[in-house]
Amino acid sequence: MGSKRLKDAGKKEKPTEEKKELPKVKKVKNKIEGMREIVRVSEVNLDGNKKLGNAIMGVKGIGKTLANQIVIVSGYDPNSPLGLLKEDDVKKIEDAINNPSKYGIPRFMLNRRSDPITGEDNHLVSSKLKFAVKSDIDALKKMRCYKGIRHEIGLPVRGQRTRTSFRGGRAVGVAKKKEQRTAARKDAPKAAAAPKGKK
């Protein structure tokens, strides 16, 4: 203990120096001639600096596996940036996104197999996918089936417990502060008016 105090006493306080803030430098990637920053594919603006496989995943309805498959089927290098593609190449990729079965992509990768109305295997992306999901939910509501009713009420559809979950922000087993205050106010006059008994 004593040696520690001696060490602390021997230390001198250094004056605090103000740190100088250096000007912020923006990192700029090496730009390649003819490379576009933003490329429009299937109603979505995609980053032209990203690799082709990763950039395509920005379209709603396309995951990693399907994106890699589309790039391979189209015959492009998955590691090349999207911004280097010409308009014809972008149209070819867009066609592969909209009609994957035409390019030999297997049926299990599609997100709309055996469509209830047409019976065909399709792959829907961006606004078409949003519209299809919304129309499916509306059809369930119109049918008045169990899933449709649960969608209407705003409760979970797939059989989850609702005792503690999906309560709309309320805490479980805890009274609200207002209720506690009003209960305390009501009890206060009764406690003051009640006569004290003999001990």
N, CA and C atoms as a LAMMPS dump frame, in Angstrom:
ITEM: TIMESTEP
0
ITEM: NUMBER OF ATOMS
597
ITEM: BOX BOUNDS ff ff ff
-5.0000000000000000e+02 5.0000000000000000e+02
-5.0000000000000000e+02 5.0000000000000000e+02
-5.0000000000000000e+02 5.0000000000000000e+02
ITEM: ATOMS id mol type element x y z
1 1 1 N 0.813 -1.188 0
2 1 2 C 0 0 0
3 1 3 C 0.854 1.248 0
4 2 1 N 1.875 1.264 0.875
5 2 2 C 2.696 2.456 0.988
6 2 3 C 3.454 2.758 -0.291
7 3 1 N 3.903 1.709 -0.989
8 3 2 C 4.665 1.935 -2.215
9 3 3 C 3.775 2.52 -3.305
10 4 1 N 2.52 2.124 -3.3
11 4 2 C 1.598 2.648 -4.308
12 4 3 C 1.372 4.151 -4.109
13 5 1 N 1.283 4.562 -2.831
14 5 2 C 1.085 5.983 -2.558
15 5 3 C 2.291 6.791 -3
16 6 1 N 3.458 6.228 -2.787
17 6 2 C 4.68 6.928 -3.199
18 6 3 C 4.738 7.087 -4.713
19 7 1 N 4.318 6.038 -5.423
20 7 2 C 4.322 6.112 -6.892
21 7 3 C 3.352 7.185 -7.376
22 8 1 N 2.167 7.238 -6.746
23 8 2 C 1.168 8.231 -7.145
24 8 3 C 1.641 9.643 -6.838
25 9 1 N 2.363 9.801 -5.72
26 9 2 C 2.837 11.133 -5.34
27 9 3 C 3.926 11.618 -6.287
28 10 1 N 4.681 10.677 -6.85
29 10 2 C 5.772 11.054 -7.749
30 10 3 C 5.29 11.475 -9.133
31 11 1 N 4.077 11.135 -9.459
32 11 2 C 3.557 11.504 -10.787
33 11 3 C 3.196 12.968 -10.81
34 12 1 N 3.551 13.596 -11.901
35 12 2 C 3.186 14.998 -12.077
36 12 3 C 2.023 15.059 -13.056
37 13 1 N 1.135 15.948 -12.782
38 13 2 C 0.007 16.106 -13.693
39 13 3 C 0.458 16.836 -14.942
40 14 1 N 0.133 16.245 -16.06
41 14 2 C 0.486 16.861 -17.336
42 14 3 C -0.616 17.831 -17.731
43 15 1 N -0.23 18.958 -18.269
44 15 2 C -1.27 19.886 -18.728
45 15 3 C -2.022 19.274 -19.902
46 16 1 N -3.323 19.412 -19.889
47 16 2 C -4.129 18.844 -20.968
48 16 3 C -3.929 19.652 -22.234
49 17 1 N -3.599 18.932 -23.268
50 17 2 C -3.394 19.582 -24.56
51 17 3 C -4.672 19.461 -25.373
52 18 1 N -5.014 20.509 -26.06
53 18 2 C -6.186 20.457 -26.922
54 18 3 C -5.835 19.707 -28.191
55 19 1 N -6.697 18.779 -28.527
56 19 2 C -6.452 18 -29.739
57 19 3 C -6.826 18.831 -30.948
58 20 1 N -5.953 18.824 -31.901
59 20 2 C -6.215 19.565 -33.138
60 20 3 C -7.035 18.684 -34.062
61 21 1 N -8.112 19.224 -34.529
62 21 2 C -8.955 18.475 -35.454
63 21 3 C -8.455 18.674 -36.864
64 22 1 N -8.178 17.548 -37.501
65 22 2 C -7.723 17.597 -38.879
66 22 3 C -8.929 17.692 -39.807
67 23 1 N -8.762 18.338 -40.922
68 23 2 C -9.893 18.398 -41.854
69 23 3 C -10.228 17 -42.364
70 24 1 N -11.51 16.719 -42.468
71 24 2 C -11.958 15.405 -42.908
72 24 3 C -11.707 15.242 -44.406
73 25 1 N -11.126 14.114 -44.744
74 25 2 C -10.821 13.83 -46.141
75 25 3 C -11.788 12.762 -46.616
76 26 1 N -12.46 13.014 -47.699
77 26 2 C -13.388 12.045 -48.261
78 26 3 C -12.612 11.04 -49.095
79 27 1 N -12.891 9.77 -48.847
80 27 2 C -12.24 8.735 -49.622
81 27 3 C -12.964 8.594 -50.96
82 28 1 N -12.226 8.641 -52.009
83 28 2 C -12.811 8.513 -53.339
84 28 3 C -12.274 7.242 -53.962
85 29 1 N -13.169 6.4 -54.408
86 29 2 C -12.749 5.166 -55.058
87 29 3 C -12.156 5.503 -56.416
88 30 1 N -11.304 4.627 -56.861
89 30 2 C -10.732 4.831 -58.187
90 30 3 C -11.839 4.692 -59.209
91 31 1 N -12.13 5.778 -59.858
92 31 2 C -13.209 5.751 -60.839
93 31 3 C -12.674 5.216 -62.165
94 32 1 N -13.45 4.357 -62.749
95 32 2 C -13.083 3.783 -64.028
96 32 3 C -13.854 4.531 -65.104
97 33 1 N -13.19 4.774 -66.22
98 33 2 C -13.847 5.519 -67.297
99 33 3 C -15.041 4.75 -67.833
100 34 1 N -16.146 5.451 -68.042
101 34 2 C -17.355 4.841 -68.589
102 34 3 C -18.198 4.108 -67.561
103 35 1 N -17.848 4.232 -66.28
104 35 2 C -18.609 3.548 -65.235
105 35 3 C -19.7 4.465 -64.693
106 36 1 N -20.931 3.942 -64.617
107 36 2 C -22.049 4.732 -64.111
108 36 3 C -22.192 4.527 -62.612
109 37 1 N -22.559 5.575 -61.902
110 37 2 C -22.737 5.51 -60.45
111 37 3 C -24.043 4.816 -60.091
112 38 1 N -25.103 5.119 -60.848
113 38 2 C -26.425 4.556 -60.57
114 38 3 C -26.946 3.877 -61.833
115 39 1 N -27.426 2.652 -61.656
116 39 2 C -27.963 1.885 -62.782
117 39 3 C -29.396 1.501 -62.431
118 40 1 N -30.32 1.724 -63.358
119 40 2 C -31.742 1.419 -63.143
120 40 3 C -32.037 0.012 -63.637
121 41 1 N -32.445 -0.868 -62.703
122 41 2 C -32.779 -2.255 -63.054
123 41 3 C -34.093 -2.605 -62.362
124 42 1 N -35.078 -3.023 -63.115
125 42 2 C -36.378 -3.465 -62.58
126 42 3 C -36.974 -2.463 -61.604
127 43 1 N -37.126 -1.223 -62.033
128 43 2 C -37.765 -0.142 -61.281
129 43 3 C -36.982 0.275 -60.033
130 44 1 N -35.707 -0.106 -59.92
131 44 2 C -34.909 0.207 -58.731
132 44 3 C -33.577 0.817 -59.175
133 45 1 N -33.139 1.864 -58.471
134 45 2 C -31.823 2.442 -58.716
135 45 3 C -30.799 1.666 -57.901
136 46 1 N -29.824 1.058 -58.587
137 46 2 C -28.812 0.255 -57.919
138 46 3 C -27.458 0.953 -57.978
139 47 1 N -26.611 0.67 -56.992
140 47 2 C -25.281 1.263 -56.903
141 47 3 C -24.384 0.635 -57.962
142 48 1 N -23.819 1.459 -58.835
143 48 2 C -22.967 0.967 -59.915
144 48 3 C -21.599 0.53 -59.455
145 49 1 N -21.19 0.922 -58.238
146 49 2 C -19.871 0.544 -57.732
147 49 3 C -19.849 -0.862 -57.151
148 50 1 N -21.004 -1.42 -56.817
149 50 2 C -21.06 -2.751 -56.206
150 50 3 C -20.804 -3.828 -57.246
151 51 1 N -20.394 -4.995 -56.742
152 51 2 C -20.217 -6.15 -57.622
153 51 3 C -21.577 -6.559 -58.171
154 52 1 N -21.553 -7.157 -59.33
155 52 2 C -22.787 -7.478 -60.053
156 52 3 C -23.739 -8.336 -59.22
157 53 1 N -23.226 -9.403 -58.589
158 53 2 C -24.077 -10.292 -57.79
159 53 3 C -24.686 -9.595 -56.594
160 54 1 N -23.907 -8.743 -55.911
161 54 2 C -24.407 -8.048 -54.725
162 54 3 C -25.352 -6.915 -55.102
163 55 1 N -25.111 -6.272 -56.22
164 55 2 C -25.939 -5.141 -56.629
165 55 3 C -27.357 -5.593 -56.977
166 56 1 N -27.477 -6.73 -57.643
167 56 2 C -28.798 -7.216 -58.074
168 56 3 C -29.67 -7.557 -56.866
169 57 1 N -29.047 -7.897 -55.732
170 57 2 C -29.824 -8.231 -54.532
171 57 3 C -30.592 -7.027 -54.002
172 58 1 N -30.315 -5.831 -54.491
173 58 2 C -31.044 -4.637 -54.077
174 58 3 C -32.469 -4.594 -54.604
175 59 1 N -32.783 -5.445 -55.57
176 59 2 C -34.14 -5.515 -56.111
177 59 3 C -34.977 -6.386 -55.19
178 60 1 N -36.15 -5.897 -54.778
179 60 2 C -37.021 -6.659 -53.873
180 60 3 C -37.492 -7.928 -54.566
181 61 1 N -37.266 -9.071 -53.911
182 61 2 C -37.676 -10.351 -54.48
183 61 3 C -36.507 -11.168 -55
184 62 1 N -35.272 -10.632 -54.892
185 62 2 C -34.1 -11.366 -55.357
186 62 3 C -33.14 -11.532 -54.193
187 63 1 N -32.851 -12.781 -53.871
188 63 2 C -31.917 -13.092 -52.796
189 63 3 C -30.542 -13.41 -53.353
190 64 1 N -29.653 -13.832 -52.474
191 64 2 C -28.266 -14.084 -52.859
192 64 3 C -28.139 -15.221 -53.862
193 65 1 N -28.826 -16.326 -53.603
194 65 2 C -28.716 -17.493 -54.48
195 65 3 C -29.232 -17.187 -55.882
196 66 1 N -30.403 -16.567 -55.952
197 66 2 C -30.975 -16.251 -57.261
198 66 3 C -30.13 -15.207 -57.985
199 67 1 N -29.588 -14.228 -57.26
200 67 2 C -28.758 -13.198 -57.89
201 67 3 C -27.517 -13.824 -58.525
202 68 1 N -26.862 -14.718 -57.786
203 68 2 C -25.681 -15.389 -58.344
204 68 3 C -26.046 -16.235 -59.554
205 69 1 N -27.186 -16.907 -59.484
206 69 2 C -27.627 -17.748 -60.6
207 69 3 C -27.918 -16.9 -61.839
208 70 1 N -28.554 -15.748 -61.648
209 70 2 C -28.877 -14.86 -62.775
210 70 3 C -27.601 -14.369 -63.449
211 71 1 N -26.61 -14 -62.65
212 71 2 C -25.347 -13.498 -63.208
213 71 3 C -24.636 -14.595 -63.989
214 72 1 N -24.62 -15.81 -63.45
215 72 2 C -23.944 -16.925 -64.127
216 72 3 C -24.657 -17.268 -65.429
217 73 1 N -25.988 -17.331 -65.394
218 73 2 C -26.774 -17.678 -66.583
219 73 3 C -26.628 -16.614 -67.672
220 74 1 N -26.528 -15.353 -67.233
221 74 2 C -26.383 -14.267 -68.211
222 74 3 C -25.001 -14.252 -68.841
223 75 1 N -24.027 -14.891 -68.197
224 75 2 C -22.692 -15.003 -68.773
225 75 3 C -21.76 -13.847 -68.417
226 76 1 N -21.959 -13.231 -67.259
227 76 2 C -21.1 -12.118 -66.837
228 76 3 C -20.282 -12.534 -65.628
229 77 1 N -19.21 -11.774 -65.386
230 77 2 C -18.358 -12.022 -64.224
231 77 3 C -19.051 -11.471 -62.982
232 78 1 N -19.292 -12.3 -61.95
233 78 2 C -20.006 -11.815 -60.761
234 78 3 C -19.231 -10.745 -59.987
235 79 1 N -17.905 -10.68 -60.181
236 79 2 C -17.089 -9.722 -59.437
237 79 3 C -16.913 -8.386 -60.152
238 80 1 N -17.382 -8.274 -61.382
239 80 2 C -17.249 -6.995 -62.088
240 80 3 C -18.315 -6.026 -61.595
241 81 1 N -18.006 -4.727 -61.545
242 81 2 C -19.002 -3.765 -61.054
243 81 3 C -20.18 -3.613 -62.01
244 82 1 N -21.33 -3.342 -61.442
245 82 2 C -22.554 -3.185 -62.228
246 82 3 C -22.482 -1.977 -63.154
247 83 1 N -21.784 -0.932 -62.741
248 83 2 C -21.721 0.301 -63.523
249 83 3 C -21 0.167 -64.852
250 84 1 N -20.234 -0.909 -65.039
251 84 2 C -19.502 -1.094 -66.293
252 84 3 C -20.352 -1.71 -67.407
253 85 1 N -21.521 -2.238 -67.051
254 85 2 C -22.369 -2.871 -68.064
255 85 3 C -23.005 -1.833 -68.982
256 86 1 N -23.151 -2.2 -70.241
257 86 2 C -23.828 -1.319 -71.206
258 86 3 C -25.33 -1.544 -71.111
259 87 1 N -26.09 -0.707 -71.793
260 87 2 C -27.562 -0.785 -71.732
261 87 3 C -28.079 -2.141 -72.2
262 88 1 N -27.472 -2.707 -73.255
263 88 2 C -27.915 -4.011 -73.756
264 88 3 C -27.7 -5.102 -72.7
265 89 1 N -26.552 -5.02 -71.992
266 89 2 C -26.261 -6.005 -70.953
267 89 3 C -27.242 -5.886 -69.787
268 90 1 N -27.573 -4.646 -69.432
269 90 2 C -28.528 -4.414 -68.336
270 90 3 C -29.9 -4.96 -68.725
271 91 1 N -30.297 -4.77 -69.986
272 91 2 C -31.59 -5.302 -70.444
273 91 3 C -31.611 -6.825 -70.408
274 92 1 N -30.465 -7.442 -70.725
275 92 2 C -30.383 -8.902 -70.689
276 92 3 C -30.55 -9.406 -69.25
277 93 1 N -29.89 -8.739 -68.314
278 93 2 C -30.017 -9.125 -66.903
279 93 3 C -31.441 -8.89 -66.416
280 94 1 N -32.049 -7.78 -66.84
281 94 2 C -33.427 -7.484 -66.448
282 94 3 C -34.393 -8.541 -66.991
283 95 1 N -34.13 -9.012 -68.216
284 95 2 C -34.959 -10.064 -68.793
285 95 3 C -34.79 -11.367 -68.01
286 96 1 N -33.547 -11.655 -67.567
287 96 2 C -33.306 -12.861 -66.769
288 96 3 C -33.996 -12.755 -65.41
289 97 1 N -34.095 -11.534 -64.873
290 97 2 C -34.793 -11.339 -63.594
291 97 3 C -36.292 -11.561 -63.766
292 98 1 N -36.863 -11.041 -64.844
293 98 2 C -38.312 -11.138 -65.06
294 98 3 C -38.752 -12.502 -65.57
295 99 1 N -37.897 -13.21 -66.335
296 99 2 C -38.251 -14.525 -66.9
297 99 3 C -37.138 -15.532 -66.595
298 100 1 N -36.948 -15.914 -65.338
299 100 2 C -35.824 -16.801 -65.021
300 100 3 C -35.966 -18.213 -65.592
301 101 1 N -37.183 -18.711 -65.73
302 101 2 C -37.358 -20.07 -66.25
303 101 3 C -36.954 -20.156 -67.724
304 102 1 N -37.02 -19.049 -68.428
305 102 2 C -36.602 -18.991 -69.84
306 102 3 C -35.091 -19.224 -69.965
307 103 1 N -34.334 -18.851 -68.923
308 103 2 C -32.881 -18.99 -68.935
309 103 3 C -32.408 -20.271 -68.247
310 104 1 N -33.329 -21.146 -67.889
311 104 2 C -32.958 -22.44 -67.309
312 104 3 C -32.75 -22.419 -65.805
313 105 1 N -33.244 -21.399 -65.127
314 105 2 C -33.146 -21.35 -63.671
315 105 3 C -34.199 -22.299 -63.102
316 106 1 N -33.823 -23.17 -62.145
317 106 2 C -34.765 -24.192 -61.661
318 106 3 C -36.009 -23.611 -60.99
319 107 1 N -37.059 -24.407 -61.002
320 107 2 C -38.377 -23.994 -60.506
321 107 3 C -38.358 -23.636 -59.028
322 108 1 N -37.532 -24.334 -58.221
323 108 2 C -37.56 -24.109 -56.775
324 108 3 C -37.008 -22.737 -56.381
325 109 1 N -36.349 -22.049 -57.287
326 109 2 C -35.821 -20.714 -56.98
327 109 3 C -36.843 -19.61 -57.219
328 110 1 N -37.966 -19.933 -57.814
329 110 2 C -38.974 -18.925 -58.12
330 110 3 C -39.838 -18.658 -56.883
331 111 1 N -40.35 -17.43 -56.767
332 111 2 C -41.121 -17.083 -55.573
333 111 3 C -42.631 -17.158 -55.778
334 112 1 N -43.086 -17.496 -56.962
335 112 2 C -44.537 -17.595 -57.215
336 112 3 C -44.801 -18.865 -58.02
337 113 1 N -44.582 -20.021 -57.39
338 113 2 C -44.8 -21.294 -58.071
339 113 3 C -46.282 -21.637 -58.034
340 114 1 N -46.781 -22.167 -59.122
341 114 2 C -48.191 -22.566 -59.242
342 114 3 C -49.11 -21.447 -58.781
343 115 1 N -49.097 -20.364 -59.512
344 115 2 C -49.926 -19.199 -59.206
345 115 3 C -51.382 -19.633 -59.061
346 116 1 N -52.09 -19.189 -58.009
347 116 2 C -53.476 -19.649 -57.8
348 116 3 C -54.424 -19.284 -58.935
349 117 1 N -54.155 -18.21 -59.641
350 117 2 C -55.066 -17.779 -60.712
351 117 3 C -54.704 -18.433 -62.042
352 118 1 N -53.437 -18.336 -62.444
353 118 2 C -53.024 -18.838 -63.756
354 118 3 C -52.466 -20.251 -63.714
355 119 1 N -51.91 -20.654 -62.564
356 119 2 C -51.314 -21.981 -62.446
357 119 3 C -49.894 -22.049 -62.976
358 120 1 N -49.33 -20.936 -63.402
359 120 2 C -47.973 -20.919 -63.97
360 120 3 C -46.939 -20.676 -62.875
361 121 1 N -45.675 -20.971 -63.222
362 121 2 C -44.558 -20.671 -62.336
363 121 3 C -43.963 -19.33 -62.76
364 122 1 N -43.981 -18.362 -61.858
365 122 2 C -43.465 -17.02 -62.142
366 122 3 C -42.486 -16.603 -61.068
367 123 1 N -41.748 -15.544 -61.372
368 123 2 C -40.929 -14.895 -60.348
369 123 3 C -41.266 -13.415 -60.378
370 124 1 N -41.811 -12.905 -59.285
371 124 2 C -42.238 -11.514 -59.209
372 124 3 C -41.205 -10.688 -58.46
373 125 1 N -40.985 -9.458 -58.94
374 125 2 C -40.033 -8.557 -58.287
375 125 3 C -40.631 -7.17 -58.148
376 126 1 N -40.08 -6.398 -57.247
377 126 2 C -40.417 -4.993 -56.959
378 126 3 C -41.922 -4.767 -56.815
379 127 1 N -42.521 -3.888 -57.609
380 127 2 C -43.923 -3.508 -57.393
381 127 3 C -44.891 -4.655 -57.688
382 128 1 N -44.549 -5.535 -58.617
383 128 2 C -45.42 -6.682 -58.915
384 128 3 C -45.516 -7.612 -57.699
385 129 1 N -44.403 -7.783 -57.003
386 129 2 C -44.383 -8.636 -55.817
387 129 3 C -45.228 -8.03 -54.705
388 130 1 N -45.078 -6.717 -54.471
389 130 2 C -45.873 -6.042 -53.434
390 130 3 C -47.363 -6.157 -53.735
391 131 1 N -47.731 -5.952 -55.006
392 131 2 C -49.135 -6.019 -55.399
393 131 3 C -49.689 -7.435 -55.217
394 132 1 N -48.901 -8.45 -55.575
395 132 2 C -49.361 -9.836 -55.459
396 132 3 C -49.597 -10.212 -53.994
397 133 1 N -48.681 -9.816 -53.116
398 133 2 C -48.829 -10.129 -51.688
399 133 3 C -50.073 -9.444 -51.131
400 134 1 N -50.262 -8.161 -51.496
401 134 2 C -51.426 -7.416 -51.013
402 134 3 C -52.724 -8.035 -51.518
403 135 1 N -52.759 -8.433 -52.787
404 135 2 C -53.98 -9.024 -53.342
405 135 3 C -54.264 -10.394 -52.719
406 136 1 N -53.21 -11.156 -52.372
407 136 2 C -53.413 -12.446 -51.712
408 136 3 C -54.047 -12.249 -50.331
409 137 1 N -53.543 -11.26 -49.584
410 137 2 C -54.081 -10.99 -48.247
411 137 3 C -55.518 -10.495 -48.347
412 138 1 N -55.801 -9.641 -49.337
413 138 2 C -57.176 -9.159 -49.534
414 138 3 C -58.121 -10.309 -49.877
415 139 1 N -57.63 -11.275 -50.669
416 139 2 C -58.461 -12.426 -51.02
417 139 3 C -58.779 -13.263 -49.78
418 140 1 N -57.795 -13.414 -48.892
419 140 2 C -58.037 -14.153 -47.644
420 140 3 C -59.067 -13.437 -46.78
421 141 1 N -58.973 -12.101 -46.733
422 141 2 C -59.94 -11.331 -45.949
423 141 3 C -61.343 -11.466 -46.527
424 142 1 N -61.425 -11.444 -47.848
425 142 2 C -62.732 -11.536 -48.508
426 142 3 C -63.367 -12.914 -48.278
427 143 1 N -62.519 -13.952 -48.22
428 143 2 C -62.997 -15.311 -47.98
429 143 3 C -63.519 -15.498 -46.568
430 144 1 N -63.074 -14.639 -45.656
431 144 2 C -63.402 -14.714 -44.237
432 144 3 C -62.865 -16.002 -43.625
433 145 1 N -61.712 -16.467 -44.11
434 145 2 C -61.088 -17.639 -43.51
435 145 3 C -60.301 -17.195 -42.276
436 146 1 N -59.771 -18.149 -41.527
437 146 2 C -59.094 -17.851 -40.258
438 146 3 C -57.924 -16.887 -40.487
439 147 1 N -57.099 -17.183 -41.495
440 147 2 C -55.937 -16.318 -41.751
441 147 3 C -56.368 -14.906 -42.127
442 148 1 N -57.429 -14.797 -42.905
443 148 2 C -57.922 -13.488 -43.296
444 148 3 C -58.427 -12.679 -42.122
445 149 1 N -59.141 -13.338 -41.22
446 149 2 C -59.657 -12.654 -40.032
447 149 3 C -58.505 -12.185 -39.154
448 150 1 N -57.481 -13.03 -38.983
449 150 2 C -56.315 -12.639 -38.179
450 150 3 C -55.599 -11.443 -38.801
451 151 1 N -55.523 -11.404 -40.14
452 151 2 C -54.93 -10.233 -40.811
453 151 3 C -55.745 -8.983 -40.519
454 152 1 N -57.074 -9.099 -40.57
455 152 2 C -57.941 -7.942 -40.321
456 152 3 C -57.759 -7.388 -38.918
457 153 1 N -57.708 -8.278 -37.932
458 153 2 C -57.611 -7.857 -36.543
459 153 3 C -56.221 -7.32 -36.217
460 154 1 N -55.22 -7.763 -36.969
461 154 2 C -53.847 -7.337 -36.705
462 154 3 C -53.143 -8.243 -35.714
463 155 1 N -53.57 -9.486 -35.637
464 155 2 C -52.949 -10.465 -34.751
465 155 3 C -52.119 -11.444 -35.581
466 156 1 N -51.225 -12.206 -34.922
467 156 2 C -50.375 -13.121 -35.693
468 156 3 C -51.189 -14.211 -36.378
469 157 1 N -50.753 -14.571 -37.574
470 157 2 C -51.515 -15.487 -38.421
471 157 3 C -51.044 -16.923 -38.247
472 158 1 N -49.793 -17.119 -37.884
473 158 2 C -49.205 -18.454 -37.963
474 158 3 C -49.157 -19.203 -36.639
475 159 1 N -50.1 -18.943 -35.749
476 159 2 C -50.231 -19.757 -34.544
477 159 3 C -49.303 -19.408 -33.394
478 160 1 N -48.73 -18.192 -33.395
479 160 2 C -47.87 -17.806 -32.275
480 160 3 C -48.707 -17.538 -31.027
481 161 1 N -48.05 -17.559 -29.857
482 161 2 C -48.75 -17.245 -28.616
483 161 3 C -49.023 -15.745 -28.573
484 162 1 N -50.119 -15.375 -27.953
485 162 2 C -50.454 -13.96 -27.856
486 162 3 C -50.561 -13.484 -26.412
487 163 1 N -50.209 -14.337 -25.484
488 163 2 C -50.331 -13.942 -24.079
489 163 3 C -49.346 -12.815 -23.744
490 164 1 N -48.119 -12.957 -24.201
491 164 2 C -47.115 -11.944 -23.891
492 164 3 C -46.664 -11.168 -25.116
493 165 1 N -46.821 -11.72 -26.279
494 165 2 C -46.373 -11.051 -27.5
495 165 3 C -47.535 -10.368 -28.2
496 166 1 N -47.227 -9.436 -29.077
497 166 2 C -48.216 -8.742 -29.912
498 166 3 C -49.225 -7.966 -29.078
499 167 1 N -48.751 -7.322 -28.01
500 167 2 C -49.659 -6.62 -27.108
501 167 3 C -49.732 -5.133 -27.389
502 168 1 N -49.076 -4.663 -28.404
503 168 2 C -49.186 -3.249 -28.764
504 168 3 C -48.451 -2.309 -27.843
505 169 1 N -47.303 -2.73 -27.3
506 169 2 C -46.484 -1.826 -26.517
507 169 3 C -46.76 -1.811 -25.029
508 170 1 N -47.722 -2.599 -24.526
509 170 2 C -48.008 -2.626 -23.096
510 170 3 C -47.068 -3.602 -22.405
511 171 1 N -46.659 -3.28 -21.19
512 171 2 C -45.814 -4.183 -20.41
513 171 3 C -46.682 -5.26 -19.768
514 172 1 N -46.11 -6.427 -19.568
515 172 2 C -46.859 -7.545 -19.017
516 172 3 C -46.824 -7.471 -17.494
517 173 1 N -47.987 -7.509 -16.846
518 173 2 C -48.074 -7.582 -15.398
519 173 3 C -47.731 -6.3 -14.672
520 174 1 N -47.664 -5.188 -15.354
521 174 2 C -47.337 -3.919 -14.717
522 174 3 C -48.489 -2.959 -14.931
523 175 1 N -48.98 -2.348 -13.84
524 175 2 C -50.083 -1.389 -13.958
525 175 3 C -49.548 -0.086 -14.521
526 176 1 N -50.382 0.62 -15.236
527 176 2 C -49.96 1.895 -15.803
528 176 3 C -49.799 2.932 -14.707
529 177 1 N -48.958 3.933 -14.938
530 177 2 C -48.665 4.949 -13.931
531 177 3 C -49.916 5.744 -13.553
532 178 1 N -50.748 6.085 -14.517
533 178 2 C -51.962 6.856 -14.222
534 178 3 C -52.873 6.08 -13.28
535 179 1 N -53.022 4.785 -13.562
536 179 2 C -53.878 3.955 -12.728
537 179 3 C -53.325 3.88 -11.306
538 180 1 N -52.001 3.797 -11.178
539 180 2 C -51.389 3.75 -9.852
540 180 3 C -51.628 5.058 -9.106
541 181 1 N -51.49 6.178 -9.802
542 181 2 C -51.696 7.481 -9.157
543 181 3 C -53.134 7.643 -8.686
544 182 1 N -54.096 7.303 -9.539
545 182 2 C -55.504 7.455 -9.165
546 182 3 C -55.857 6.524 -8.006
547 183 1 N -55.298 5.33 -7.995
548 183 2 C -55.555 4.397 -6.897
549 183 3 C -54.971 4.935 -5.598
550 184 1 N -53.797 5.554 -5.668
551 184 2 C -53.156 6.12 -4.47
552 184 3 C -53.959 7.311 -3.946
553 185 1 N -54.506 8.124 -4.836
554 185 2 C -55.317 9.284 -4.421
555 185 3 C -56.613 8.842 -3.753
556 186 1 N -57.222 7.798 -4.283
557 186 2 C -58.473 7.306 -3.701
558 186 3 C -58.24 6.716 -2.314
559 187 1 N -57.096 6.04 -2.127
560 187 2 C -56.795 5.413 -0.848
561 187 3 C -56.366 6.42 0.214
562 188 1 N -55.814 7.559 -0.184
563 188 2 C -55.285 8.545 0.775
564 188 3 C -56.376 9.098 1.704
565 189 1 N -57.547 9.545 1.226
566 189 2 C -58.57 10.057 2.148
567 189 3 C -59.112 8.987 3.082
568 190 1 N -59.228 7.753 2.617
569 190 2 C -59.737 6.667 3.452
570 190 3 C -58.771 6.394 4.603
571 191 1 N -57.468 6.42 4.302
572 191 2 C -56.461 6.134 5.335
573 191 3 C -56.447 7.244 6.388
574 192 1 N -56.65 8.501 5.988
575 192 2 C -56.65 9.625 6.931
576 192 3 C -57.904 9.605 7.786
577 193 1 N -59.042 9.232 7.234
578 193 2 C -60.328 9.252 7.954
579 193 3 C -60.499 8.064 8.879
580 194 1 N -59.818 6.968 8.619
581 194 2 C -59.985 5.759 9.42
582 194 3 C -59.43 5.975 10.825
583 195 1 N -60.217 5.63 11.882
584 195 2 C -59.732 5.826 13.261
585 195 3 C -58.671 4.778 13.595
586 196 1 N -57.724 5.208 14.388
587 196 2 C -56.66 4.303 14.794
588 196 3 C -57.158 3.462 15.969
589 197 1 N -56.925 2.208 15.904
590 197 2 C -57.364 1.299 16.967
591 197 3 C -56.378 1.277 18.114
592 198 1 N -56.825 0.749 19.272
593 198 2 C -55.942 0.627 20.445
594 198 3 C -55.009 -0.523 20.274
595 199 1 N -53.816 -0.323 20.766
596 199 2 C -52.826 -1.378 20.65
597 199 3 C -52.69 -2.137 21.922
